[in-house]
């Protein structure tokens, strides 16, 4: 599929899944045959995707914040492990005043030894935290093509209530703008 057809396919899919346009409406807007749109719907399994469209941007952001919180909670609850020499952790044989042998562990203060693992992030943790915060920031600040389509649709509906003829012309411009944005994204 060429770039132009792929952009039309992607745009048709977004109109079908996100905006609920009919195949006929999509074919008219994109100047395609209804058969082409119907074929794309069937081959791409768009109906199934439309039904299972539960992962919205807000849900993704909420899930990412949950993952970030879980990572931080796990880090906070980690036990502190100190670099205590092995000989301090093994019992030694001692004799009491009667000559009886007993095992006793050496006495030591754990805080005298450096921490080798604790409740602070390691390099793997910082990488995960960095990736999660980057993904959150991107989702919170970037406008994706679906949002662009949604805003264009709302503007067109608003203008249509005031000036239906101009709304039709605006629709053509919005569609061209969205196609251009999608083409830019494929380069």
TIMARSE-568112 format. One record per residue (C-alpha): chain; residue number from 1; x, y, z; residue in three letters. Coordinates in Angstrom, 3 decimals. Example, Ala and Ser with C-alpha at 12.3 -4.5 7.8 and 13.67 -1.06 7.14 Angstrom:
BEGIN
<chain = A	n = 1	xx = 12.300	yy = -4.500	zz = 7.800	res = ALA>
<chain = A	n = 2	xx = 13.670	yy = -1.060	zz = 7.140	res = SER>
This chain:
BEGIN
<chain = A	n = 1	xx = 0.000	yy = 0.000	zz = 0.000	res = UNK>
<chain = A	n = 2	xx = 1.439	yy = 3.377	zz = -1.021	res = UNK>
<chain = A	n = 3	xx = 1.883	yy = 6.253	zz = 1.422	res = UNK>
<chain = A	n = 4	xx = -1.223	yy = 8.091	zz = 0.142	res = UNK>
<chain = A	n = 5	xx = -3.422	yy = 4.976	zz = 0.410	res = UNK>
<chain = A	n = 6	xx = -1.962	yy = 4.165	zz = 3.844	res = UNK>
<chain = A	n = 7	xx = -2.795	yy = 7.678	zz = 5.079	res = UNK>
<chain = A	n = 8	xx = -6.333	yy = 7.346	zz = 3.704	res = UNK>
<chain = A	n = 9	xx = -6.642	yy = 3.916	zz = 5.339	res = UNK>
<chain = A	n = 10	xx = -5.404	yy = 5.271	zz = 8.689	res = UNK>
<chain = A	n = 11	xx = -7.705	yy = 8.275	zz = 8.507	res = UNK>
<chain = A	n = 12	xx = -10.678	yy = 6.110	zz = 7.521	res = UNK>
<chain = A	n = 13	xx = -9.924	yy = 3.809	zz = 10.436	res = UNK>
<chain = A	n = 14	xx = -9.845	yy = 6.722	zz = 12.889	res = UNK>
<chain = A	n = 15	xx = -13.097	yy = 8.110	zz = 11.494	res = UNK>
<chain = A	n = 16	xx = -14.700	yy = 4.671	zz = 11.790	res = UNK>
<chain = A	n = 17	xx = -13.397	yy = 3.685	zz = 15.214	res = UNK>
<chain = A	n = 18	xx = -13.023	yy = 6.993	zz = 17.069	res = UNK>
<chain = A	n = 19	xx = -15.712	yy = 9.150	zz = 15.479	res = UNK>
<chain = A	n = 20	xx = -18.300	yy = 6.505	zz = 14.630	res = UNK>
<chain = A	n = 21	xx = -18.731	yy = 7.609	zz = 11.013	res = UNK>
<chain = A	n = 22	xx = -20.452	yy = 5.124	zz = 8.726	res = UNK>
<chain = A	n = 23	xx = -18.627	yy = 3.511	zz = 5.835	res = UNK>
<chain = A	n = 24	xx = -20.691	yy = 5.628	zz = 3.452	res = UNK>
<chain = A	n = 25	xx = -19.784	yy = 8.869	zz = 5.269	res = UNK>
<chain = A	n = 26	xx = -16.106	yy = 7.911	zz = 5.220	res = UNK>
<chain = A	n = 27	xx = -16.152	yy = 7.055	zz = 1.518	res = UNK>
<chain = A	n = 28	xx = -17.787	yy = 10.409	zz = 0.734	res = UNK>
<chain = A	n = 29	xx = -15.360	yy = 12.413	zz = 2.899	res = UNK>
<chain = A	n = 30	xx = -12.251	yy = 10.710	zz = 1.579	res = UNK>
<chain = A	n = 31	xx = -13.555	yy = 10.319	zz = -1.980	res = UNK>
<chain = A	n = 32	xx = -13.196	yy = 6.513	zz = -1.875	res = UNK>
<chain = A	n = 33	xx = -15.569	yy = 3.798	zz = -2.978	res = UNK>
<chain = A	n = 34	xx = -17.759	yy = 2.234	zz = -0.310	res = UNK>
<chain = A	n = 35	xx = -16.316	yy = -1.128	zz = -1.370	res = UNK>
<chain = A	n = 36	xx = -12.766	yy = 0.040	zz = -0.557	res = UNK>
<chain = A	n = 37	xx = -13.812	yy = 1.227	zz = 2.890	res = UNK>
<chain = A	n = 38	xx = -15.786	yy = -1.971	zz = 3.482	res = UNK>
<chain = A	n = 39	xx = -12.761	yy = -4.076	zz = 2.506	res = UNK>
<chain = A	n = 40	xx = -10.530	yy = -2.107	zz = 4.913	res = UNK>
<chain = A	n = 41	xx = -13.067	yy = -2.523	zz = 7.722	res = UNK>
<chain = A	n = 42	xx = -13.198	yy = -6.303	zz = 7.211	res = UNK>
<chain = A	n = 43	xx = -9.478	yy = -6.889	zz = 6.583	res = UNK>
<chain = A	n = 44	xx = -8.429	yy = -4.647	zz = 9.461	res = UNK>
<chain = A	n = 45	xx = -11.020	yy = -6.121	zz = 11.835	res = UNK>
<chain = A	n = 46	xx = -12.066	yy = -2.566	zz = 12.708	res = UNK>
<chain = A	n = 47	xx = -15.392	yy = -3.627	zz = 14.232	res = UNK>
<chain = A	n = 48	xx = -13.594	yy = -5.700	zz = 16.863	res = UNK>
<chain = A	n = 49	xx = -11.167	yy = -2.872	zz = 17.539	res = UNK>
<chain = A	n = 50	xx = -14.036	yy = -0.407	zz = 17.805	res = UNK>
<chain = A	n = 51	xx = -15.722	yy = -2.581	zz = 20.428	res = UNK>
<chain = A	n = 52	xx = -12.531	yy = -3.136	zz = 22.403	res = UNK>
<chain = A	n = 53	xx = -11.461	yy = 0.509	zz = 22.378	res = UNK>
<chain = A	n = 54	xx = -11.116	yy = 0.764	zz = 26.147	res = UNK>
<chain = A	n = 55	xx = -7.601	yy = 2.146	zz = 26.324	res = UNK>
<chain = A	n = 56	xx = -8.049	yy = 5.875	zz = 26.199	res = UNK>
<chain = A	n = 57	xx = -5.319	yy = 8.403	zz = 26.770	res = UNK>
<chain = A	n = 58	xx = -6.606	yy = 9.086	zz = 30.295	res = UNK>
<chain = A	n = 59	xx = -6.615	yy = 5.360	zz = 31.095	res = UNK>
<chain = A	n = 60	xx = -3.040	yy = 5.064	zz = 29.838	res = UNK>
<chain = A	n = 61	xx = -1.912	yy = 8.015	zz = 31.952	res = UNK>
<chain = A	n = 62	xx = -3.662	yy = 6.581	zz = 35.020	res = UNK>
<chain = A	n = 63	xx = -2.036	yy = 3.185	zz = 34.431	res = UNK>
<chain = A	n = 64	xx = 1.404	yy = 4.775	zz = 34.034	res = UNK>
<chain = A	n = 65	xx = 0.974	yy = 6.757	zz = 37.269	res = UNK>
<chain = A	n = 66	xx = -0.044	yy = 3.491	zz = 38.957	res = UNK>
<chain = A	n = 67	xx = 3.077	yy = 1.743	zz = 37.650	res = UNK>
<chain = A	n = 68	xx = 5.240	yy = 4.642	zz = 38.819	res = UNK>
<chain = A	n = 69	xx = 3.648	yy = 4.515	zz = 42.280	res = UNK>
<chain = A	n = 70	xx = 4.095	yy = 0.722	zz = 42.453	res = UNK>
<chain = A	n = 71	xx = 7.781	yy = 1.050	zz = 41.539	res = UNK>
<chain = A	n = 72	xx = 8.305	yy = 3.697	zz = 44.220	res = UNK>
<chain = A	n = 73	xx = 6.389	yy = 1.652	zz = 46.817	res = UNK>
<chain = A	n = 74	xx = 8.491	yy = -1.433	zz = 46.034	res = UNK>
<chain = A	n = 75	xx = 11.682	yy = 0.577	zz = 46.412	res = UNK>
<chain = A	n = 76	xx = 10.539	yy = 1.998	zz = 49.779	res = UNK>
<chain = A	n = 77	xx = 9.759	yy = -1.449	zz = 51.201	res = UNK>
<chain = A	n = 78	xx = 13.012	yy = -3.141	zz = 50.201	res = UNK>
<chain = A	n = 79	xx = 15.054	yy = -4.511	zz = 53.088	res = UNK>
<chain = A	n = 80	xx = 18.377	yy = -2.847	zz = 53.734	res = UNK>
<chain = A	n = 81	xx = 21.284	yy = -5.236	zz = 53.131	res = UNK>
<chain = A	n = 82	xx = 24.656	yy = -4.356	zz = 54.613	res = UNK>
<chain = A	n = 83	xx = 28.113	yy = -5.556	zz = 53.643	res = UNK>
<chain = A	n = 84	xx = 28.710	yy = -7.607	zz = 56.771	res = UNK>
<chain = A	n = 85	xx = 31.657	yy = -10.015	zz = 56.449	res = UNK>
<chain = A	n = 86	xx = 30.673	yy = -13.698	zz = 56.295	res = UNK>
<chain = A	n = 87	xx = 32.704	yy = -14.617	zz = 59.378	res = UNK>
<chain = A	n = 88	xx = 30.450	yy = -12.298	zz = 61.426	res = UNK>
<chain = A	n = 89	xx = 27.392	yy = -14.227	zz = 60.284	res = UNK>
<chain = A	n = 90	xx = 28.650	yy = -17.697	zz = 61.314	res = UNK>
<chain = A	n = 91	xx = 28.543	yy = -19.044	zz = 64.851	res = UNK>
<chain = A	n = 92	xx = 31.781	yy = -19.728	zz = 66.670	res = UNK>
<chain = A	n = 93	xx = 32.472	yy = -22.410	zz = 69.268	res = UNK>
<chain = A	n = 94	xx = 33.041	yy = -21.105	zz = 72.773	res = UNK>
<chain = A	n = 95	xx = 33.701	yy = -22.902	zz = 76.038	res = UNK>
<chain = A	n = 96	xx = 32.083	yy = -21.791	zz = 79.192	res = UNK>
<chain = A	n = 97	xx = 33.716	yy = -21.888	zz = 82.656	res = UNK>
<chain = A	n = 98	xx = 32.726	yy = -25.574	zz = 83.027	res = UNK>
<chain = A	n = 99	xx = 34.404	yy = -26.543	zz = 79.755	res = UNK>
<chain = A	n = 100	xx = 31.118	yy = -27.075	zz = 77.934	res = UNK>
<chain = A	n = 101	xx = 31.076	yy = -26.015	zz = 74.298	res = UNK>
<chain = A	n = 102	xx = 28.403	yy = -23.763	zz = 72.944	res = UNK>
<chain = A	n = 103	xx = 27.824	yy = -21.945	zz = 69.675	res = UNK>
<chain = A	n = 104	xx = 27.501	yy = -18.215	zz = 69.730	res = UNK>
<chain = A	n = 105	xx = 27.226	yy = -15.605	zz = 67.025	res = UNK>
<chain = A	n = 106	xx = 29.702	yy = -12.729	zz = 67.134	res = UNK>
<chain = A	n = 107	xx = 28.209	yy = -9.467	zz = 68.316	res = UNK>
<chain = A	n = 108	xx = 28.297	yy = -6.583	zz = 65.889	res = UNK>
<chain = A	n = 109	xx = 26.451	yy = -3.395	zz = 65.082	res = UNK>
<chain = A	n = 110	xx = 24.990	yy = -3.678	zz = 61.529	res = UNK>
<chain = A	n = 111	xx = 25.110	yy = 0.090	zz = 61.117	res = UNK>
<chain = A	n = 112	xx = 28.907	yy = -0.097	zz = 61.263	res = UNK>
<chain = A	n = 113	xx = 28.875	yy = -1.709	zz = 57.822	res = UNK>
<chain = A	n = 114	xx = 28.075	yy = -0.051	zz = 54.478	res = UNK>
<chain = A	n = 115	xx = 24.747	yy = -0.576	zz = 52.712	res = UNK>
<chain = A	n = 116	xx = 25.014	yy = -2.686	zz = 49.552	res = UNK>
<chain = A	n = 117	xx = 21.282	yy = -2.797	zz = 48.789	res = UNK>
<chain = A	n = 118	xx = 18.550	yy = -0.738	zz = 50.297	res = UNK>
<chain = A	n = 119	xx = 15.382	yy = 1.203	zz = 49.831	res = UNK>
<chain = A	n = 120	xx = 16.755	yy = 3.549	zz = 47.202	res = UNK>
<chain = A	n = 121	xx = 16.580	yy = 3.161	zz = 43.423	res = UNK>
<chain = A	n = 122	xx = 19.275	yy = 1.257	zz = 41.589	res = UNK>
<chain = A	n = 123	xx = 20.202	yy = 1.875	zz = 37.944	res = UNK>
<chain = A	n = 124	xx = 17.450	yy = -0.456	zz = 36.684	res = UNK>
<chain = A	n = 125	xx = 14.889	yy = 1.367	zz = 38.841	res = UNK>
<chain = A	n = 126	xx = 15.988	yy = 4.796	zz = 37.647	res = UNK>
<chain = A	n = 127	xx = 15.730	yy = 3.621	zz = 34.046	res = UNK>
<chain = A	n = 128	xx = 12.163	yy = 2.380	zz = 34.612	res = UNK>
<chain = A	n = 129	xx = 11.177	yy = 5.544	zz = 36.499	res = UNK>
<chain = A	n = 130	xx = 12.687	yy = 7.712	zz = 33.755	res = UNK>
<chain = A	n = 131	xx = 10.821	yy = 5.841	zz = 31.019	res = UNK>
<chain = A	n = 132	xx = 7.526	yy = 6.013	zz = 32.916	res = UNK>
<chain = A	n = 133	xx = 7.829	yy = 9.751	zz = 33.594	res = UNK>
<chain = A	n = 134	xx = 8.792	yy = 10.391	zz = 29.954	res = UNK>
<chain = A	n = 135	xx = 5.753	yy = 8.435	zz = 28.751	res = UNK>
<chain = A	n = 136	xx = 3.481	yy = 10.308	zz = 31.165	res = UNK>
<chain = A	n = 137	xx = 4.865	yy = 13.683	zz = 30.071	res = UNK>
<chain = A	n = 138	xx = 4.458	yy = 12.776	zz = 26.402	res = UNK>
<chain = A	n = 139	xx = 0.854	yy = 11.641	zz = 26.885	res = UNK>
<chain = A	n = 140	xx = 0.002	yy = 14.709	zz = 28.944	res = UNK>
<chain = A	n = 141	xx = 1.541	yy = 17.243	zz = 26.570	res = UNK>
<chain = A	n = 142	xx = 1.398	yy = 15.894	zz = 23.019	res = UNK>
<chain = A	n = 143	xx = -1.666	yy = 16.034	zz = 20.847	res = UNK>
<chain = A	n = 144	xx = -2.166	yy = 12.876	zz = 18.857	res = UNK>
<chain = A	n = 145	xx = -3.997	yy = 12.628	zz = 15.565	res = UNK>
<chain = A	n = 146	xx = -7.103	yy = 11.234	zz = 17.299	res = UNK>
<chain = A	n = 147	xx = -7.371	yy = 14.376	zz = 19.408	res = UNK>
<chain = A	n = 148	xx = -6.825	yy = 16.555	zz = 16.346	res = UNK>
<chain = A	n = 149	xx = -9.691	yy = 14.752	zz = 14.625	res = UNK>
<chain = A	n = 150	xx = -11.884	yy = 15.143	zz = 17.709	res = UNK>
<chain = A	n = 151	xx = -11.230	yy = 18.905	zz = 17.934	res = UNK>
<chain = A	n = 152	xx = -11.829	yy = 19.346	zz = 14.188	res = UNK>
<chain = A	n = 153	xx = -15.087	yy = 17.399	zz = 14.467	res = UNK>
<chain = A	n = 154	xx = -16.300	yy = 19.583	zz = 17.360	res = UNK>
<chain = A	n = 155	xx = -15.423	yy = 22.791	zz = 15.491	res = UNK>
<chain = A	n = 156	xx = -17.221	yy = 21.560	zz = 12.364	res = UNK>
<chain = A	n = 157	xx = -20.315	yy = 20.637	zz = 14.397	res = UNK>
<chain = A	n = 158	xx = -20.297	yy = 24.062	zz = 16.038	res = UNK>
<chain = A	n = 159	xx = -19.884	yy = 25.898	zz = 12.726	res = UNK>
<chain = A	n = 160	xx = -22.540	yy = 23.689	zz = 11.094	res = UNK>
<chain = A	n = 161	xx = -25.159	yy = 25.018	zz = 13.548	res = UNK>
<chain = A	n = 162	xx = -24.306	yy = 28.580	zz = 12.425	res = UNK>
<chain = A	n = 163	xx = -23.397	yy = 28.221	zz = 8.756	res = UNK>
<chain = A	n = 164	xx = -23.880	yy = 24.752	zz = 7.190	res = UNK>
<chain = A	n = 165	xx = -22.384	yy = 25.766	zz = 3.847	res = UNK>
<chain = A	n = 166	xx = -19.184	yy = 27.064	zz = 5.446	res = UNK>
<chain = A	n = 167	xx = -19.054	yy = 23.945	zz = 7.655	res = UNK>
<chain = A	n = 168	xx = -18.880	yy = 21.807	zz = 4.489	res = UNK>
<chain = A	n = 169	xx = -15.931	yy = 23.853	zz = 3.209	res = UNK>
<chain = A	n = 170	xx = -14.305	yy = 23.730	zz = 6.656	res = UNK>
<chain = A	n = 171	xx = -14.660	yy = 19.943	zz = 6.633	res = UNK>
<chain = A	n = 172	xx = -12.659	yy = 19.787	zz = 3.408	res = UNK>
<chain = A	n = 173	xx = -9.902	yy = 21.936	zz = 4.942	res = UNK>
<chain = A	n = 174	xx = -9.878	yy = 19.943	zz = 8.186	res = UNK>
<chain = A	n = 175	xx = -9.643	yy = 16.671	zz = 6.276	res = UNK>
<chain = A	n = 176	xx = -6.736	yy = 18.039	zz = 4.223	res = UNK>
<chain = A	n = 177	xx = -5.015	yy = 19.254	zz = 7.402	res = UNK>
<chain = A	n = 178	xx = -5.440	yy = 15.863	zz = 9.090	res = UNK>
<chain = A	n = 179	xx = -4.195	yy = 14.012	zz = 5.988	res = UNK>
<chain = A	n = 180	xx = -1.137	yy = 16.291	zz = 5.952	res = UNK>
<chain = A	n = 181	xx = -0.453	yy = 15.622	zz = 9.641	res = UNK>
<chain = A	n = 182	xx = -0.749	yy = 11.883	zz = 9.072	res = UNK>
<chain = A	n = 183	xx = 1.535	yy = 12.066	zz = 6.041	res = UNK>
<chain = A	n = 184	xx = 4.111	yy = 13.987	zz = 8.099	res = UNK>
<chain = A	n = 185	xx = 3.950	yy = 11.224	zz = 10.715	res = UNK>
<chain = A	n = 186	xx = 4.792	yy = 8.498	zz = 8.172	res = UNK>
<chain = A	n = 187	xx = 8.023	yy = 10.144	zz = 7.006	res = UNK>
